[in-house]
Amino acid sequence: MSDDPRRLVRRTFWAEGISRVGDAVSVVALPLTAVLVVGASPGELALIGAAQALPIVFFSLPVGGWVDRRAGRWPILLAGDIVRAALLVAVPVAAFGGVLSVPLLAAVAFLISVAGTFFDLAFAGWLPRLLRGDDLHRVNARIELARSTAVVVGPAMGGALVSAFSAPVALVADAVSFAASAVLIGSVRRSEAFLAQPADGGTALSRSGLAAGFGFVLASPYLRAVLATAGTNNLARSIAMGVAVLYLVDVAGLTAAEVGVAFALGNLGFVAGALVARRVTARFGMGIAMQLAVALFGPGMLVFALAPTQLAGAAFATMLFSNGLGISIHNVNQVTVRQVLIPDALRGRAAAVFRLVIFGAVPVGTVVGGIVGEWLGLRAALLVSGIGLLAGSAPYLLVRITRLRSMSELVDANRRVAVLTP
């Protein structure tokens, strides 16, 4: 039995919004727990960060293949929320019991990331089963708004909770958010069009099966362009973000409070982009909206890189705002393109390809930024980032993405690539 699309949009929006705010609280609370409760050193903090990143690199592809072999996505989503809630509750319990340690925090971070990998790859194939056409585009816009709001609200909420209670107790807020997300997702479980059999007929997961996701993405011009654009931009942006705070403090002489204000003001661009994404798309078309969105990245970064040091704080906030604005507009459309063009039988594996490339580019860019900053100076790293972000628009130019005007044209493109389905 199918649910009212508006009900699905509302509940999916609240599920994603609540859990993302909780995640943003944990971004502050988890490292503070490590520092304030167990006295973690910088190297131990890096260990916890690495534990969070490892599942993205090593598990995305096999998990994507496993998800594609399941008849339903809903049980995976529910399990992912429940497991993460339980893991987060374990941290304050361990702290109150006097057994919390860096290895335990690293293990929790690792397992939360594993559960998140299952959730995210199942979520990528779940929404296109529930919604079609403009309803799908609308819910993607709402989800982007939820994520963007969390970026602004969550860290401040996390800081307030840590101040009012303690870092471990603040993690309970994230646990509650996952529990609430599970309830909301559970309320629309009957809407999923469950397949009669697993997508691959229940056969063993093979190397060729995993390669099918790569092959399909690379064979479709639009999907290939989205992958190249998102990967290039994440790599280039991470070059700057890895050294930006050091540049603001050591070169421009900003205080910690001034850096915080710059981040807060700049991150409002994410919310603004999510609010106007559908209007921009309706006015110019999907392809032009995507091209314009990524075109904001390079100039914004170059403004920051070339600004006088006395204007560095304002330039940094401007860069963050323009990048956030472009990222939100781009995400609403590129996610919809992926959902429509990728067939149900391949959504898990294809989503894993995007997850691996897009998120995997971040640590690579951070390392590159550190090397360039060490050898050529921090401003040089910012300039390299800006040039890289300018280059990130090239894949869309090559496939002439601006020709893609509407959802109907995207559906036509879907029919043309359908023959590529293995």
N, C-alpha and C positions, 0 to 999 in steps of 0.2 A: 504494500500500500504506500502510495507516494504522499509526502507531506507538502503543505503549502510552501512554495519557494521563499516567500517572505519570512516564514517561521524558520526555515533552514538558515537563511542569511543571518537572522537575528541571533539564533543560538550558536551558530558557528562563530560569529563575530565576538560574542561574549566569552565563549570557550577559549578562543585564541587570545582575546584581550586580557582576560584574567590570568591565564597562565604566563603570558609574556611579561606582564607587570611583575608577577612572582619571580620570573627568571631574572628580570632586571634588579630586583631586590637582592637576589643571590649573587649577582655580579659584584655587589658591594659587600654583602654579608659573608660570603665564603672566604675570600682572602683575609677579611678582618678577623674571622674566626681563627684562621691559621696563624695570624700575627699576634692577636691579643690573647688567645687562649693557650696555644701550644708554642708560641714564640718562634714561629717559622722564620728561617733566614731567606734572603733573596733566592738562593739556589733551591730551597725547598718550595718556595712559591712557584718557581719555574717548573718544578717537578709536578705540582698540582695542575698547572696550566698544560703541561705536556700530556698528562693523563686525560684531560678533557679533549685534546686534539687527536689522540691516537685512534679512537674509533672512527673518526671521520675519514682518516687516511686508509685504514686497513679493513674496516668493516662495511663501508658504504656499498661497494659492488656486490659482495656476497649477500648482504642483507637485502639489497634491492632485488636480486634474483630470487631469494627466498620469499619475499613479499609477493612477487609476481606469480608464484606458484600456489598462493593461497586463494581460496574462493572468495573470502570476505576480508575487507580491510578493517571493519569496525572492531572486531575483537583485539586486533593489534593496537589500535588507538587506545582502547580502554586499558589494556594491560600496560601500555607505555606510561599513561598518566598515573595509574595506581602504583607501579613500581617506583617511579620517580618520587611520588609523595612519600612512600615508605622509606626510601633511602634518605631523604632530607630530614625526616623525623628522627632517624637514627643518629644524626649529628648532635642535636641537643641532649638526647638520651645518653650518648657516650660522654658528652661534656659533663653532665651532672653526675655521671658515674665515675668520673675521673680517669677514663680510659681513652679519651680522645688523643689522637696523635697525627703527625703528618702522613704516615703511611695509610692510616684509616681515611683521612680526608682525601688523599689521592685515589684510594680505592672507590670512595663514594663518588668523586668527580668522574672517574672512569666509567663506573656503572651507570651513572646518570646520563653520560654522553652516549653509552651503548643504547639505553632505553630511548633516548632522544632520536638516535639514528633510526631505530625501528619505527618510532612514531612519525617522524618527518617523511620517511619514504612511503609509509602507508597513507599518510595524509595527502601526498601528491597524487595518489590514484583514487582517493576517496571522493573528493569534491566533484570531479568530472562525472562520477556515477550519480551524484545527487542532483546536479544542476546542468543546464544547457544554455547556450547562447548568451544573451545579455544578463541573465540571472547569474551565470558563472562569472562574468566580468564584474558584476556588482559586488558579489561576495568577495572577490579578490581585492577590490578597492576597499571594502570594509575591513578585511583582514590586514591590509597594509596600514590602514588608519590605526587599528589596534596595536600593531607592532610599533608604529611610529610614536604613538602616545606613550607606550611603555618605555621607549628609549628616553623620553623626557621625564616622565613621572617616576619610573621605577628606582633609579639611583637615589633620587632625593628621598623617596619613601624608605629605601634601604638604610640610608644614613640616619633618618629620624628613628627608625625602629631599633637600630643598634644603639643609638644614644639613649633612648627611653628604656630599653630592656637590656639586651646583650646580643652579641653577634650570633651565637648559636640559636637563640630564641627567634631572631629575625628570620632565620631559615624556615621556621614553621609557616611563615606567611607564604613562601613559595610552595610548601607542601599543601597548604590549604587551597592554593590556586590550582594545583594539579587535580585535587579531589573535586573541586568545583567544575573544572574542565571535563572530568570524567562523567559527572552527572549530566552536563549539558550535551555532551556527545552521545551518551547513552540514551537521551531523550529522543534522538532522531535516528536511532539504529535501524528502525524498520524501513527507512527510506533507501538504504543501499540495495542496489540491484545485484544480489549475490549471484555469482556464476554457478552453474550446475557442477562444474569440475574445476580443479586447479587449472590455471592458464596453460601450463605445459603438460597437462595430462598426468601430473603426478610423477613424472620421470625425474631421475636424479639430477641435481644441479650440476651443470657441466661448464667447462671453460668456454665452449662455444655459445652456451646460453648467456653467460655474462657478457661475452663479446657482442652479442646481438644488440644490447643497449648502446654500446659505442657505435656499432655499425649503423644503426638506424639514425642516431643523432648526426653522425658525420655525413650521411647520404642525403639528408634534408637541408637545402640551402638556408632556410630560415632558422632552423634549430642549430645548425653549425654556426651561423652568425651570432645567435644569442649566446652560445657557449663561449665563442671567441671574445665577444665584447665583454661579457660579464667577467670572464677569467682575466682578461687583460686589465680591465679597470680595477678589479680587486687587487691584483698584483701591484699595479702602479700606485694606487691609493695607500696601500700598506707600506710602501717605501717611505712615504711622508709621515704617516701616522705613527710609525715606529720611532721617529725622532722628533716629532712635532712638539711634544711637551718639553723635551730637553732644549729645543731651540727657543721656545717661549720663555723658559726660566733662565737658561744660561746666557743666551745671546740678547734677547729682548728685555730681560730683567723683570718679568711679570711675577707677581706673588701667586701662591697657590689659590687664593680666593679669586684673583683676576682670571686665572686659567679656568677655574670652575665656572665663572660667569660666562666666559667666552664659549665654553662647551654648551652650557645651558641655552644660551641665545642661538647658537649655531644649530643645535639639534632641533630647534623648532621648524627647520626646513623640512624635516621628515613629515611632520604633521601637516604642514602647508601643502606639501606634494600629494599626500594621501587625500586631502580634502578636495583638491582641484583635478586629480587624475582623470576622473570620468568626464569632467567638463572639457578638459584639454583634448581628450581622445575624441569626444563627440564633435568638437570644433574642427580639429585638424585630421582626424583619422588615426588608427592605431600605429601605422608605420612612421608617420611624421612625428607623432608624440614620442615614440621610442627614440628616433633620431635626435629630436630636440633635447630630450632628457639627457642623453649621454653627452651631448655637446656642451652641457653646462659644467661638466667635471673639470676638463683641462683648464679653461679660462679661470675658474674659481681657484684652482690650486696655484696657478701662475700669479694671480693677484696676491696670494699669501706669500709665495716665494720671493716676489720682487718688491713687496711693500717695505718702506723704511722701518727700522726696528721700533721706532716710537709708535708706529701704527700696527704693530704685529698682532696685538690682541684683537683689534677690530677686523683686520684682514683675515685672521684665523676664523673668527666667527662668521665672516662673510663666506669664506671657503666652505665651512661646514654647512651653512644654510643652503648655498647653491648646490652642493653635492647631495645633501639630504633631499632637497626639492626634486632633483633629477632622479635620484635613486627610487623614491616612492612612485613617481610617475612611470618610470621604466619598469619597476617591479610589477605593478598592476597589469601592465600589458604583456611583458615577456612571460610571466607565469601563465596568463591566459593562452598565449601562443603555444606554449609547451603543452598545456592540458588538452588543447584541441587537436594539435598535430600528432601527439604521441598516442598510439592505440592502447587500450586497456591492458592488453597482455604484456606490454613492455614498459608501463609507467614506472614501476618500481626500479627497474634496471636503468632506464633513462634518467630518472630523477637522481639515482646514485651517481651517474656520470657527471651531472651538473653539480651535485653536492661535493664530489671529490675535487673537481676542477676549481669551482668558485671558492670553497672554503680552504682548499689546499693551497690556493695562491696566497693566502694571508700570511702564513709563517714564512713562506719564501720571500715575499715582499719585505717583511719585517727584517729578515736577515740581510737582504740586499741594501735596505735603507741604512742599517747599521754599518755595513762595509763602506758604502759610499760616503756616509757622514764621517766615518773615521779617516778615510783617505783624502777626500776632497772637501770636506766641511759640511755642516748641517744645511746651509742654504743650497748647496749643490744637490743634496739629496732631495730637497723640495722641488728644485728645478727639474731633476730627472723624473720625479713623480708627475709633475705637470705635463711634461712632454709625453710621457707614457699614457696619461689620460687623454691627451689629444689623439694619440694613435688608436685609442680604444674605440673611436667612432668609425674607423676604417672598415671593419667587417660589415657594418650595415650599409655603408656606401657601396661596397662591392656587390651585395645582393639586391641593392636598390629597395631597401625595406620601405621606403616612402610610398611605394606602389600599393602597399597593404593598407587599405582604407577602413574596412569594416569587418564585423564578425562574419558576414556572409562570404566575403572574399577569403577569410581565414578558413571557413568550412570548405570552400572550393579547393584551397591549397591542401586541406586535409585529404580530400579525395585523390588528389594527384600523388600524395606521398603514401597513400594506403597500400599501394602495390609493393612498398618496401618492407611491409610487415612480414617477418619470417613465419 
